[in-house]
C-alpha cells in the first residue's frame, strides 16, 4: 500500500549502522522525513525515512530493522517525497500491517489518491467545536464519560486489564444517533501480540463490523521502528474517509505505550539527551502530532474521533505517557485495578475519569434533558459511598446512619448494575439512564441534590430503599 516509487538519488557510502538506524555519508540532496528505499547486499528491499540531515550526513530510520545490512554493499535510494499510502473507500473491510500492506490475502486496494502519512494540520480557525453524541453501548461511557464526535478521549489502563475487550466492544457497537451519515472505525494495533491481533480480527469479523472497519496491525515481533508509523498510516486513512467521503470515523489506537517505547528506542540510538524516565524531551510534541489529528472541520460532514489506549507502567497515572496525554486530550477513562479484582467489567474508576466535552454533547435535543444531572448525581452518590466504605471499615456498619447504609447499598448496586455489563451487551442510552434511575431510587429523594425536582418526578422509579425514597 505504500506508494510504489521510481527514480531518486542513490547513495552507497554507509558510515555506520546503529540499532534501527542507518547513517550515510556524502549525502548532498535529502530532506527531513523523505522516504528511502534501501537495498541489502543480497538484493532485499526495505523502506526507511530520513530522521536527521546535516554536514553531508543523513540518519535513516529503517522500518524493517537493520538486521542483515552491512556497511559494504548496502544501497540507499532517496525518493524525493515522504511516505505515502493509497487511500480509497476500498480500505473498509480490509486488514493491513503497520505500514499499510495487506494481511488478508487480498490484492492492494485501488487508490483514488495518495496521501502523506504525516497528514496536514487542521487550520485552527476552521476547527468546529465537538457537540454531537456518539453512542458506544457501554453505560459508564455513555452515561458518565460521554464520547463526543471529534473528541480525543483516551483509555488509561494497566497490564492485564481488559482494555482490549473494551476497545473491541466500542469498535463493534459505536454509532452516531439521529444521522444518516456513514460511520466507520479505523483500528490501529501497535506492538500487540499475535493472540491480541487474532482477537481483534475475530471480534469484528464475527459480528460483521469488519465491513465498516479498517484494521492496521503492527505485531510485537515486527520491528519496533514500524510502530512509529502505524498510528500515522491509520490516521491518514481516517482523514480520507472523514474529510473526502464525509464519514464519521472512530479511530482506536492500542497501545500508545508501545509507540512511546519505540520512540525512546530511536532516541537512545540517536544518542539524544533523555528526558523523564529516558523518554525524549519531544514526547509531548510527538504525541500531540497524533492526537491533534482528531476533530471536525467547519463545512465538512465528516469527523474524526479518537480513543487511544495506553497501559500505564505499574498503574502509575503520573508516568510521562499518561501524564502528557492528559494535557493534550479532552479527558480520560481510567480502568481501576480494584474493580478488576472484583470481576467488574468494564472496571472503570469513575472518580478518576472525565470527559471534558460531555456537557456540550448531552442534554435536550442531543441525548435526554436529564442526562447531565443524572451523571452528576451518580458521581456524587458514588463518591459518598466510597467515603462511607472507608469509614465503615473503621467504626463498623453499626456506627452508620440509615441514610449512610443506603449510600453503601447504592455503591454496591452502582458497581454491579450500572458499571458491570456483558462484553456482548449493547445498551442504548435509554437503557443506561433507566438503570441509573433504578439505582438512584435507593437514595432518599432529599439526597438527590444534583437533579431538578421536575426530572425526579418525571423519571424516578418507585423507591427500593425503604421509607424516605423518591416516589
N, C-alpha and C positions, 0 to 999 in steps of 0.2 A: 503493500500500500504506500510506503514512502515513494515519492515520485522518482521515476527512472531518469537518471541523469546521463548526459553525454558531454564529451569535451572537458574543459577545465585545464588547470595548470598542474603538472605533475612534479613532485619533489621526491628525491630518493635518499637525501642525506639525513638519516635518523641519528640524532646525537645521543638519545637516552630513552630507555623505557622504564617507567616508574609506576608500578601498580597499574591502574587502568589508563595511564596517560602515556602518550607518545610525543616526544619532544623532537622537533625538526629544526635543522639549521639551514641557513641560506634562503629563507622564505622572504620573497620580495613583494608578493601580492597576496594578501589574505585579509579577511575581515572577521571580527568577533561573531561567533555563532554560525559561521559558514560551515556548510556540510562538506565532509571529506570522505572520499571513497578510498579505503585502504586495501592494498593487495599484499597478502603474505608471500614469503618466498615460495610457498607451494601453490600459489595461484588462488587461494581462498579470498573471497571478497567480504569486507566488513565496512560498517559505517561508523563515522565519528563526527565530532563537531569541534570547532575552534573555541577554546576557553580563554586563551591569552595570546597576544601577539606583541612584538616589540624587539628591537635590536636584531632583526633578521631571524628571530626565533618564533616558532609557533607551538603552543601546547595544545594537543588534540586529545579530546576525551573519546575513547573507543567504546562504542555501545556494547559490542560482544566481548569485550575484555581483550587483553593483550597477550593471552596465553598462545604460544606458538609463533609469536612475532619475534624478529631479531633485528638488530641494528643494521645488518647487512642483507640486502635483497628485498627489503620492505619498501613498497611504493605508496605514496600518498597523493591522490589527485584532488585538488581543491576545486569544488564545483561552482563557486561563484554565487551561491544562494543558500539560505538557511534550509533546515529540514522542512519538507512539506508533506502533507498527506492528501490523497484524493478523497473528496467529500461528495456525497450524494445521498438521496433518500434510501439507496441500497445498503447503507450502513446498518439500518434497523434489521433486527433478526439475525445478526451475524456475531461471530466471536473472533476476536483478534488477539495477537500477542501485544506486548507492551509497546512495540514500535509500529503497530497498526498493520501487521501482516496476518493473513487469515489463518485461523487454527481449526476451522470447521470443515476442512477438506473441500471447500468450495473455491471457485476462482476469485481473484481480487475483484471487488466491486467496481463497476464502471464509474469513473469520476466525472461529475459535472463541473468540478472546479478543483484547483489545487490551492491549499491554504498553508501558510506558515504556522508551524505548531506553537510558536510563541504568541500568536494572536496579536490583535491591536487593542490597546486600551480603550474603554468606553469613555467618550467625552463626558466629563462630569456635568456639563451643562445640559447634556441630553439624557442623563440618567433619570429614570422615572422612579418615584417612591413606591416600594412594595406595599400593597394593600389587599391582595386577594388571597383568600384562604385556600390551602391545599389540604385535602383530607387524606391522612395516612392510614386510617383504620385502626390506629393504636391510641387508646384512650388517653394515656398520660401525655402524649404529644398533642393530639387534637384538643384535649380539654384544658391543659395547663401550660403547654410549651408550644403553642400553635406555630406551624410552619407556614410562612407566607411566600407567595410567588415572587421570586427574585431575591430571596434572603439567603444568607450563609449561616447555617445552624449546625455546628459540629457536634459529634457524639464523643465524649471523653470516656474511655473505657479502661480496662486493665487486663492483664494476662489471664486467660482462661474464662473471661466473662463473655456472655452471648451477644457481643456486638455484631458478629456476622449474621446471626439469626435475625436480629433486629433490622440490619441493613437489607437482607433479602426480603423480609416481610414488608418493609416500606417500599422497596423497589417493585414488589408484586402488587401492592394494594393502592399506592398513591394515585390520586386523581384530583383534577380541578373540577369543583362543583359548579353547576349552572352555566357552563360554557360549552360550545360545540367545538372549540379549538382542540386540535390533536395533542395528546400527551405522550411524551417519550421519556425513557430512562437511559442514561448513559452510565455504565457501571465500570469503574476502573479499580482493579485489584492490584496493589503494589506490594511485591515481595511476599505473596501468600504461598501457603503450602499446597501441594497437589490435591490433598483432601478438601481443602477450602475451595480451591478452584472448581473441583467437580461439584461441590455442594451448590455454589452459586449458579453454575450452568444448569444443574438439575432443577433447582428451585424455580428458575424462570421458564425452563422448557416444559416442565410437567404441568404448569398452570397456563401455558400459552402466552405468558407475559413477555416471552422472548421476542414475539412478533413486533413489539413496540420498543425493544431494547437493543442497545449495542454494548457488547462486553469487551473490555480491554484487560487482558490477564497477564501480569508480569509475575512469574513464579519465583519462589525462594531460591531455586537453583539456577535461575537466569542471572546473567551478570548484574551486579548491584548498580552499575552505571546506567543500565537501562531504566532503572526506577526514576531517574531524574526526568526522563522524557515521557513516561507513561501518563501522568496526570495531564500534561500539556497536549498530548495526542488526543486524549479523551475530550478535553475541553474544546479543542479545535473542532471536533466532530459535533459537539453540543452547540457551539456557536453557529455552525452552518444550519443545523436543524432548527434552532430558535429564530435566528435573525434573517435567514433566507427562506425557510419553509414555514415560518410562523408557528412553530410548535412550542408548547410549554415543556421544558426539559428539566428533569430532576437528575442532577449529577451526584452520584455516590462514589466517594473515593475512600478505599480502605487498604492499607493502613498508613496514614501520613507519618507515623513514627518510622516506618521502614524507609520512607522517602528521605526524612531528615538524617537518618543514619547513613544513607548513601551520599548525601550532601557532605556530611562530616568526613567520610572516607576520601572523597575527592579533595576536600580542603586540606586534609592531612598529607595527601600525596603531593599537593602543590606547595607544601610547607608554609601555609598561611598561619598567621598568628591566631591561635584559637580564642574563642570567646567562652561563654558559660558552658561548663561541662564538656569542653572540647568542640562544641559546635561553632561554625564560622560566625563571625560578627555580623554577617549579612543575612542570617537566618530569617529575621523578621521581614526584610525586604523580599527575600526569595519566596517565603510563604504567602506574602501579600500578592505576589505576581500570579499565584494560583487562585487564591480566594477572591480577589477582586475581579475575576472574570465572570462572576455571577452578577445578575442584575436584570433590569428591564430598560429598554430604550424608548423614549417618547416617540409615538407614531408607529412603533413596531408591535405586531400582535404577539410575538413570541417572548419567551423569558427563559433565563437560566437560574435555577435554584440549586444550591449546593448543600449536601450533607456529608462533609468529610468526617471520617472516623479516625481517631488516633488512640492508641493504647498508651496510657501513662506509665512510664517505668516506675515500678514499686508503688503504683497507685498514687503517685505524687503529683497533685494538681499544680504545684509551683514549679515543676520541671519546665525547662525552657520551651519545649514544644507546645504543651497546652497553655502555658503562661502567655506566650506571644500570640498564639492562636486566639485567645480570649480578647486580646486588644484589637484584632482585625475584624473578627466576626461579630454577628448580632446576636450574641447569647451562646449557650451551650446546654447540651443534655448530658448529665453526668450519671454513669452507672455506678451503683454502690455495692461494695463487697458484702456488707451485712445482709442486704436484701437478697443477694445472690445465694448466700448460705441458707437463707430461709426458703429457697426454691421459688422465689417470686420472679415471674418473667412478664415484661422486661424489668430488671431490677434498677429502675431509675430513682436516683436520690433527688427527689423533687425540691428539697430545700437548698440544694446546690445548683439546681438547674434554672434556666431563664431563657425566654425568648423575648428579646428587646422590641421586636416588631409586632408582638401579639396584639397589643392594644389597637394597632392600626388595621388588623386583618380580621377582627371579630366584631360582633355586635349586630344590631338591627340592620337588615338588608345585606349582610355578609354571611353571618352564621345564624345566631339567635340573640335576641335582646338581652337575655340573662347570662350569656356566656362568660363575659369578663368578670362579672360579680360572683358567679359560682366558682370560677377559678380562684379568685381572691379568697373566698371563704374556705375552699379546700386547703389552700396554703396555710391560712391562719389556723384552721382546725387541726391540721396535721402537725404544725409546729407546736401547738399547745399540747397535743397528745405525746409528742416526743419529750417535752419538758416533764410531763407528769409520769411518763415511764421511768425517767431517771429518778424522780422524787420517790416513786413507789418502791424502787429498789433500796432506798434508804429508810423510809418510815413505814413501808408496807402499805398494802391497799386499804387496810383498816383506818389509816390516818387520812384518807382522801374523802372529799365530799361527794355527794351524789352526782353533782354535775361533773366533777373530776372523773368519776368512774365512767360516765357517758362519753367523755373525751377519749378515755382509754379504749372503749368499745369502738368509737369512731375510727381511731387509729388502726385497729385490727381490721375493721371492715374496709377501710381505705386501701390497705395493702392487699387484702385477699380478693376484693371485688372490683376495685377501680384500677389499681396498678396491675394486678395479675390478670393476664388473659392468654389464651392459647396462641401458639405460633400460627395456626391456621385460621384464627378468629379475626374477622374483618368487621369492626364495629363502625356503624355510621355515627355521625355527630349526635344524632338524636339518641342513639343507644348510649353514647358516652355521657351526655347530660342527664339522661334518665337514671343511670347508675349513680351519678353524682348526687342527684336529689334524693335517691333512695338512701344513701349512707348519711347525707346531711340530716335526714329525718330522725336520726338517732339523737341529735342535739336538741335541747330546748330552743324554742323559737326566739327567745330573747338573746340567745348566743349567736344568732345569725346576723351579726352586726355589719357584715360586708355586703349584704343583699338588701335591695329595696323591698319594702313591705308588699308592693304590688306584685313583684315577682314571686315572693314567698306564697302569696295567696293563689297566684296563677299556676305555679309549677310544683309546689311542695307536695309530698306524699304523706299519707297517714303516718303518724309517729310510731316508730318501732322501739322507742326508747323510754316508754313509760309516761307518766304524767308530766306535764310541762313541755311536751314536744310540740312541734308545729302541727297545725290541724289541716 
